[in-house]
Amino acid sequence: MNNNFSIEDNILIAGASGLIGSAVLRHFKLNRYKNLFHPTKNELNYLNKDQFFEYCVKNKIKHLIFAAGKVGGILDNKNNQTSYLFDNTELALNALKVSIEADLKIVVLFGSSCMYPIKSPQPYKEKDLLTGKIEKTSMGYAISKILLTQGANVINETGRHYPFFISVIPNSTYGPNDNFDDKTSHVLGALINKIYTAKVNNDPEISLFGTGKSLREFVYSDDVADAIFFLITNLKEKPKTAINIGTSEEISIKNLALEIAKIVGYNGKINFNINKLDGAPRKILDITQMKTLGWSPKVYLKDGLVNTIDWYVNNIR
Ligand SMILES: NC(=O)c1ccc[n+]([C@@H]2O[C@H](COP(=O)([O-])OP(=O)(O)OC[C@H]3O[C@@H](n4cnc5c(N)ncnc54)[C@H](OP(=O)(O)O)[C@@H]3O)[C@@H](O)[C@H]2O)c1
């Protein structure tokens, strides 16, 4: 156990209504952590640095899991580069500054696979970060994530009295509390919404975004929460890079759509609209570092999809 971390400590989970934050909250509750703080955005807006700092001081916050952010799929990222850049950059600076000023002990931050240079060999290895050009369509978001996670690395190397920053790079995450809006969501949430809606409407066929050939790696939100908990409780030295979290398993978008169709019972024809944005042909992370530390993912894609679709049907429809 990390010496700085105890079950009695006050822990702030930022973004706990979201996909990853809600999974972290569930995981800490399951592990009997009681002093958990998870204000809504109305109660605490992390864009307001003074409010953020005062909240930490007033509530004697010791550790922070910073899962608040502006998050969306490739189309929304491409169309709103500036707001992804501005919001996430401001959140990044506030998280880094408040962590130091409020004397926090352990702080977990979230990077993204789009920080990797597009030409780096796949699976992407942590050592390849900052070695080449990154994808243009998500540049605004990626720059803010590089600032956040590389900034944390700079601070980690600066001094012993500063917080213990742990930056992670989860690959495409899915699970309860995901975004299922087809304009702003990531691919998996959009596919569930579209295919389930087609099933309910008895549509004979549907047309999906892109060629269907791109390969992606999906990691269930409970696995991301489990990996974070593992890192907090096991890391003995401040990490020098952000750490990949994934499953090492990839699936084409077409096969993912077929899998979802099977689970929801949609028997219509699935077409792909080849003129639309496809994103990178492949995106897989090397998780050797996590495996070497002793962590492995536990949730199979099929099981995660069943849980996610179940949550979607009960909470969104
Ligand atoms: N999803 C992925 O595939 C993925 C992969 C890698 C990294 N990440 C990173 O992981 C983190 C969490 O992602 P997620 O997918 O869980 O996102 P999400 O589901 O969209 O949740 C984001 C959370 O942040 C809150 N939030 C946003 N702006 C805020 C603000 N100014 N003040 C207070 N709360 C604010 C949202 O609250 P409201 O709902 O009230 O707006 C929500 O609770 C992000 O940093 C993201 O970049 C995500």
The ligand as an SDF file (V2000), in Angstrom:
LIG
                    3D

 48 52  0  0  0  0  0  0  0  0999 V2000
  -14.2620    8.0330  -22.4600 N   0  0  0  0  0  0  0  0  0  0  0  0
  -13.0940    7.6370  -22.9300 C   0  0  0  0  0  0  0  0  0  0  0  0
  -13.0290    6.7900  -23.8280 O   0  0  0  0  0  0  0  0  0  0  0  0
  -11.8200    8.2170  -22.3720 C   0  0  0  0  0  0  0  0  0  0  0  0
  -10.6130    7.6550  -22.7950 C   0  0  0  0  0  0  0  0  0  0  0  0
   -9.4230    8.1920  -22.3080 C   0  0  0  0  0  0  0  0  0  0  0  0
   -9.4530    9.2480  -21.4200 C   0  0  0  0  0  0  0  0  0  0  0  0
  -10.6380    9.7730  -21.0370 N   0  0  0  0  0  0  0  0  0  0  0  0
  -10.5870   10.9010  -20.0940 C   0  0  0  0  0  0  0  0  0  0  0  0
  -11.1440   10.4950  -18.8660 O   0  0  0  0  0  0  0  0  0  0  0  0
  -11.8100   11.5870  -18.2340 C   0  0  0  0  0  0  0  0  0  0  0  0
  -13.2590   11.1930  -17.9750 C   0  0  0  0  0  0  0  0  0  0  0  0
  -13.8740   10.8770  -19.2280 O   0  0  0  0  0  0  0  0  0  0  0  0
  -15.3690   10.3370  -19.3240 P   0  0  0  0  0  0  0  0  0  0  0  0
  -15.4540    9.5480  -20.5670 O   0  0  0  0  0  0  0  0  0  0  0  0
  -15.7640    9.7290  -18.0270 O   0  0  0  0  0  0  0  0  0  0  0  0
  -16.1600   11.6850  -19.5650 O   0  0  0  0  0  0  0  0  0  0  0  0
  -17.7190   11.9890  -19.3190 P   0  0  0  0  0  0  0  0  0  0  0  0
  -18.4990   10.7520  -19.2170 O   0  0  0  0  0  0  0  0  0  0  0  0
  -18.1060   12.9890  -20.3610 O   0  0  0  0  0  0  0  0  0  0  0  0
  -17.7240   12.6990  -17.8920 O   0  0  0  0  0  0  0  0  0  0  0  0
  -17.1410   13.9440  -17.7120 C   0  0  0  0  0  0  0  0  0  0  0  0
  -17.4980   14.4170  -16.3440 C   0  0  0  0  0  0  0  0  0  0  0  0
  -16.8730   15.6930  -16.1440 O   0  0  0  0  0  0  0  0  0  0  0  0
  -17.8450   16.6010  -15.6280 C   0  0  0  0  0  0  0  0  0  0  0  0
  -17.4470   17.9450  -16.0160 N   0  0  0  0  0  0  0  0  0  0  0  0
  -17.1320   18.4220  -17.2320 C   0  0  0  0  0  0  0  0  0  0  0  0
  -16.7520   19.7050  -17.1580 N   0  0  0  0  0  0  0  0  0  0  0  0
  -16.8430   20.0530  -15.8480 C   0  0  0  0  0  0  0  0  0  0  0  0
  -16.6150   21.2450  -15.1190 C   0  0  0  0  0  0  0  0  0  0  0  0
  -16.2070   22.3520  -15.7380 N   0  0  0  0  0  0  0  0  0  0  0  0
  -16.8200   21.2470  -13.7910 N   0  0  0  0  0  0  0  0  0  0  0  0
  -17.2860   20.1470  -13.1420 C   0  0  0  0  0  0  0  0  0  0  0  0
  -17.4990   18.9750  -13.7700 N   0  0  0  0  0  0  0  0  0  0  0  0
  -17.2900   18.9360  -15.1060 C   0  0  0  0  0  0  0  0  0  0  0  0
  -19.1550   16.1470  -16.2840 C   0  0  0  0  0  0  0  0  0  0  0  0
  -20.2360   16.6700  -15.5700 O   0  0  0  0  0  0  0  0  0  0  0  0
  -21.6370   16.9290  -16.3230 P   0  0  0  0  0  0  0  0  0  0  0  0
  -22.0670   15.5770  -16.8140 O   0  0  0  0  0  0  0  0  0  0  0  0
  -22.5080   17.5240  -15.3080 O   0  0  0  0  0  0  0  0  0  0  0  0
  -21.3000   17.8390  -17.4820 O   0  0  0  0  0  0  0  0  0  0  0  0
  -19.0040   14.6340  -16.1180 C   0  0  0  0  0  0  0  0  0  0  0  0
  -19.3250   14.2440  -14.8040 O   0  0  0  0  0  0  0  0  0  0  0  0
  -11.6660   12.7640  -19.1790 C   0  0  0  0  0  0  0  0  0  0  0  0
  -10.5680   13.5270  -18.7810 O   0  0  0  0  0  0  0  0  0  0  0  0
  -11.3700   12.1180  -20.5120 C   0  0  0  0  0  0  0  0  0  0  0  0
  -10.6240   12.9610  -21.3350 O   0  0  0  0  0  0  0  0  0  0  0  0
  -11.8290    9.2700  -21.4730 C   0  0  0  0  0  0  0  0  0  0  0  0
  1  2  1  0
  2  3  2  0
  2  4  1  0
  4  5  1  0
  4 48  2  0
  5  6  2  0
  6  7  1  0
  7  8  2  0
  8  9  1  0
  8 48  1  0
  9 10  1  0
  9 46  1  0
 10 11  1  0
 11 12  1  0
 11 44  1  0
 12 13  1  0
 13 14  1  0
 14 15  2  0
 14 16  1  0
 14 17  1  0
 17 18  1  0
 18 19  2  0
 18 20  1  0
 18 21  1  0
 21 22  1  0
 22 23  1  0
 23 24  1  0
 23 42  1  0
 24 25  1  0
 25 26  1  0
 25 36  1  0
 26 27  1  0
 26 35  1  0
 27 28  2  0
 28 29  1  0
 29 30  1  0
 29 35  2  0
 30 31  1  0
 30 32  2  0
 32 33  1  0
 33 34  2  0
 34 35  1  0
 36 37  1  0
 36 42  1  0
 37 38  1  0
 38 39  2  0
 38 40  1  0
 38 41  1  0
 42 43  1  0
 44 45  1  0
 44 46  1  0
 46 47  1  0
M  CHG  2   8   1  16  -1
M  END
$$$$
